[in-house]
Amino acid sequence: MQTILTTGVSYSQLLDDLRAIIRHEVSAHGPAPAETSEAAGPELLTVRDAATLLDVCPATIHDWKRRGMLPYHKIGGRSYLKRADVLNALQAHQRTAKPAKKGGHRE
């Protein structure tokens, strides 16, 4: 194993140089994942992102997963949900106002 000495180079300069090298190598291997089209694959959301999108807490998302109301995928021990599935669940489980009862006032 070789040893690299960084004498005379500041920590911030070393980080900047490493970032530039990494950017160059990544760009040499194709477009960034954010630039790929939807046809390449569906957008995956984390549980937190799905909760934000549906305006519920993450525990609710986990509960819906457990009940089978939201399909999910495990990747590396983490749960991910397809954006389309989350939006479909939003429409299917949207809350509606209850109709008023007849003769609701007592006098």
Rosetta silent file (secondary structure, phi, psi, omega in degrees, C-alpha in Angstrom):
SEQUENCE: MQTILTTGVSYSQLLDDLRAIIRHEVSAHGPAPAETSEAAGPELLTVRDAATLLDVCPATIHDWKRRGMLPYHKIGGRSYLKRADVLNALQAHQRTAKPAKKGGHRE
SCORE:     score description
SCORE:     0.000 S_00000001
   1 L     0.000  137.499 -178.883    0.000    0.000    0.000 S_00000001
   2 L   -90.978  151.586  177.128    1.301    3.431   -0.895 S_00000001
   3 L  -106.266  135.441  178.900    1.386    6.395    1.451 S_00000001
   4 L  -112.165  125.111  177.440    0.278    9.803    0.246 S_00000001
   5 L   -99.432  133.178 -179.354    1.665   12.882    1.965 S_00000001
   6 L  -114.754   45.694 -179.393   -0.406   16.035    1.792 S_00000001
   7 L   -70.181  133.616  177.189    2.130   18.483    3.157 S_00000001
   8 L    84.401    3.989  179.131    1.386   22.089    2.316 S_00000001
   9 L  -115.154  127.903  179.398   -2.230   21.423    1.298 S_00000001
  10 L   -72.536  159.915  179.955   -5.045   22.681    3.485 S_00000001
  11 H   -61.039  -43.691 -179.268   -7.873   20.368    4.465 S_00000001
  12 H   -65.827  -36.861  178.240  -10.440   22.407    2.532 S_00000001
  13 H   -67.078  -39.304  177.760   -8.250   22.410   -0.599 S_00000001
  14 H   -62.248  -44.522  178.113   -7.844   18.628   -0.339 S_00000001
  15 H   -62.626  -43.292  178.599  -11.625   18.190   -0.079 S_00000001
  16 H   -60.546  -42.783  179.305  -12.227   20.500   -3.051 S_00000001
  17 H   -65.053  -42.680  178.817   -9.722   18.555   -5.150 S_00000001
  18 H   -64.193  -41.131  177.647  -11.262   15.212   -4.187 S_00000001
  19 H   -61.654  -41.586  179.380  -14.763   16.482   -5.010 S_00000001
  20 H   -63.093  -41.098  179.007  -13.568   17.673   -8.418 S_00000001
  21 H   -64.953  -44.182 -179.460  -12.013   14.273   -9.137 S_00000001
  22 H   -64.025  -44.044  177.944  -15.170   12.440   -8.061 S_00000001
  23 H   -59.164  -42.660 -179.672  -17.398   14.716  -10.179 S_00000001
  24 H   -62.379  -45.665 -178.887  -15.166   14.113  -13.192 S_00000001
  25 H   -66.201  -40.924 -179.871  -15.260   10.326  -12.747 S_00000001
  26 H   -67.120  -42.740 -179.378  -19.025   10.229  -12.195 S_00000001
  27 H   -67.478  -24.957  179.109  -19.748   12.436  -15.206 S_00000001
  28 H   -71.632  -17.277 -176.787  -17.551   10.205  -17.363 S_00000001
  29 L  -104.705   20.183  175.332  -19.907    7.270  -16.716 S_00000001
  30 L   115.217 -178.148 -177.320  -23.180    8.801  -17.925 S_00000001
  31 L   -69.776  155.600  177.848  -25.912   11.125  -16.711 S_00000001
  32 L   -68.068  153.359 -179.289  -26.652   11.645  -13.035 S_00000001
  33 H   -56.063  -32.929 -179.443  -29.597    9.646  -11.603 S_00000001
  34 H   -68.656  -21.739 -178.060  -31.688   12.824  -11.271 S_00000001
  35 H   -89.971   -6.610 -178.969  -31.365   13.405  -15.008 S_00000001
  36 L   -74.309  155.677 -176.930  -32.687    9.989  -16.034 S_00000001
  37 L   -82.915  165.635  177.680  -36.191    9.759  -17.426 S_00000001
  38 H   -64.053  -26.284 -179.709  -39.213    8.196  -15.730 S_00000001
  39 H   -65.326  -25.238  179.941  -39.055    5.428  -18.354 S_00000001
  40 H   -70.352  -22.116  178.803  -35.816    4.198  -16.774 S_00000001
  41 L   163.710  157.797 -178.687  -37.730    3.347  -13.602 S_00000001
  42 L   -72.495  152.947  177.797  -40.317    4.645  -11.173 S_00000001
  43 L   -75.672  127.328  179.698  -39.390    7.287   -8.629 S_00000001
  44 E   -99.118  138.361  179.519  -38.887    5.715   -5.221 S_00000001
  45 E  -114.089  146.497  171.097  -39.757    7.603   -2.042 S_00000001
  46 E   -76.414  169.151  178.129  -38.550    7.021    1.486 S_00000001
  47 H   -60.488  -41.004 -179.832  -41.133    6.565    4.224 S_00000001
  48 H   -63.877  -42.876  178.787  -40.465   10.134    5.364 S_00000001
  49 H   -63.778  -41.687  179.217  -40.950   11.512    1.829 S_00000001
  50 H   -64.716  -39.269  178.632  -44.196    9.565    1.411 S_00000001
  51 H   -64.015  -40.806  177.866  -45.448   10.846    4.774 S_00000001
  52 H   -64.227  -42.913 -179.296  -44.698   14.419    3.735 S_00000001
  53 H   -62.997  -38.860 -177.869  -46.459   13.916    0.405 S_00000001
  54 H   -91.242   -3.709 -179.302  -49.577   12.497    2.092 S_00000001
  55 L    59.077   47.165  174.669  -49.436   14.938    5.030 S_00000001
  56 L  -132.722  171.934  178.476  -49.352   12.150    7.627 S_00000001
  57 L   -84.757  156.968  179.923  -46.722   11.028   10.114 S_00000001
  58 H   -57.430  -31.130  178.398  -44.202    8.291    9.175 S_00000001
  59 H   -62.111  -33.854  177.689  -45.836    5.918   11.691 S_00000001
  60 H   -66.042  -41.122  177.677  -49.031    6.080    9.613 S_00000001
  61 H   -60.968  -45.789  178.440  -47.084    5.063    6.488 S_00000001
  62 H   -61.327  -39.271  178.374  -45.599    2.093    8.384 S_00000001
  63 H   -63.926  -44.321  179.026  -49.087    1.140    9.591 S_00000001
  64 H   -64.781  -35.634  175.837  -50.483    1.301    6.047 S_00000001
  65 H   -62.760  -46.718 -177.762  -47.570   -0.847    4.830 S_00000001
  66 H   -61.828  -38.132  179.965  -48.288   -3.420    7.549 S_00000001
  67 H   -78.378   -9.183 -179.289  -52.002   -3.501    6.639 S_00000001
  68 L    85.452   10.799 -179.734  -51.188   -3.940    2.943 S_00000001
  69 L   -78.696  -23.576  179.112  -52.688   -0.589    1.953 S_00000001
  70 L  -127.233  116.365  174.772  -49.360    0.645    0.540 S_00000001
  71 L   -71.145  144.853 -178.717  -47.091   -1.651   -1.481 S_00000001
  72 L  -143.847  168.686 -178.130  -43.408   -1.159   -0.694 S_00000001
  73 E  -131.482  137.702  177.996  -39.977   -2.467   -1.614 S_00000001
  74 E   -98.811  125.346  176.740  -37.062   -3.282    0.674 S_00000001
  75 E  -132.445  116.857  178.925  -33.660   -2.197   -0.578 S_00000001
  76 L    60.428   33.835  178.631  -30.680   -2.533    1.723 S_00000001
  77 L    82.454   -0.315  178.824  -32.894   -2.919    4.779 S_00000001
  78 E  -111.498  151.840  179.486  -34.856    0.276    4.063 S_00000001
  79 E   -95.318  134.150  176.258  -38.413    0.579    2.797 S_00000001
  80 E  -128.341  148.289 -179.284  -39.146    2.494   -0.384 S_00000001
  81 E  -125.159  141.573  176.313  -42.482    3.270   -2.000 S_00000001
  82 E   -73.962  137.128 -179.437  -43.228    4.087   -5.622 S_00000001
  83 H   -56.411  -41.418 -179.444  -44.565    7.619   -6.051 S_00000001
  84 H   -61.655  -40.599  178.613  -47.404    6.314   -8.257 S_00000001
  85 H   -65.082  -39.122  179.833  -48.467    3.843   -5.531 S_00000001
  86 H   -65.761  -43.252  179.596  -48.430    6.597   -2.909 S_00000001
  87 H   -66.821  -37.096  175.937  -50.547    8.900   -5.086 S_00000001
  88 H   -64.155  -40.004  178.143  -53.004    6.059   -5.814 S_00000001
  89 H   -65.479  -35.457  178.074  -53.306    5.397   -2.080 S_00000001
  90 H   -60.705  -44.420 -179.934  -53.965    9.091   -1.526 S_00000001
  91 H   -70.271  -39.702 -176.185  -56.926    8.968   -3.909 S_00000001
  92 H   -71.383  -30.696 -174.236  -58.239    5.644   -2.613 S_00000001
  93 L  -115.091   22.804 -178.681  -58.099    6.592    1.065 S_00000001
  94 L   -68.418  135.394 -179.563  -58.928   10.277    0.881 S_00000001
  95 L   -77.020  142.511  177.018  -61.079   11.447    3.750 S_00000001
  96 L  -125.029  157.166  179.592  -64.446   12.957    2.966 S_00000001
  97 L   -72.747  141.658  177.697  -66.805   14.991    5.114 S_00000001
  98 L   -77.811  142.911  177.707  -69.644   13.082    6.736 S_00000001
  99 L   -68.336  150.489  179.874  -73.138   14.175    5.713 S_00000001
 100 L   -68.804  146.582  177.901  -75.127   16.098    8.315 S_00000001
 101 L   -76.627  148.622  177.481  -77.683   14.155   10.334 S_00000001
 102 L   -73.791  138.767  178.356  -81.346   14.884    9.754 S_00000001
 103 L    60.097   44.620 -173.405  -82.973   16.878   12.527 S_00000001
 104 L   -71.306  -13.199 -177.343  -79.645   17.492   14.180 S_00000001
 105 L  -106.142  136.143  173.743  -80.821   20.227   16.587 S_00000001
 106 L  -101.809  139.891  178.831  -82.805   19.650   19.747 S_00000001
 107 L  -125.718    0.000    0.000  -84.957   22.428   21.045 S_00000001
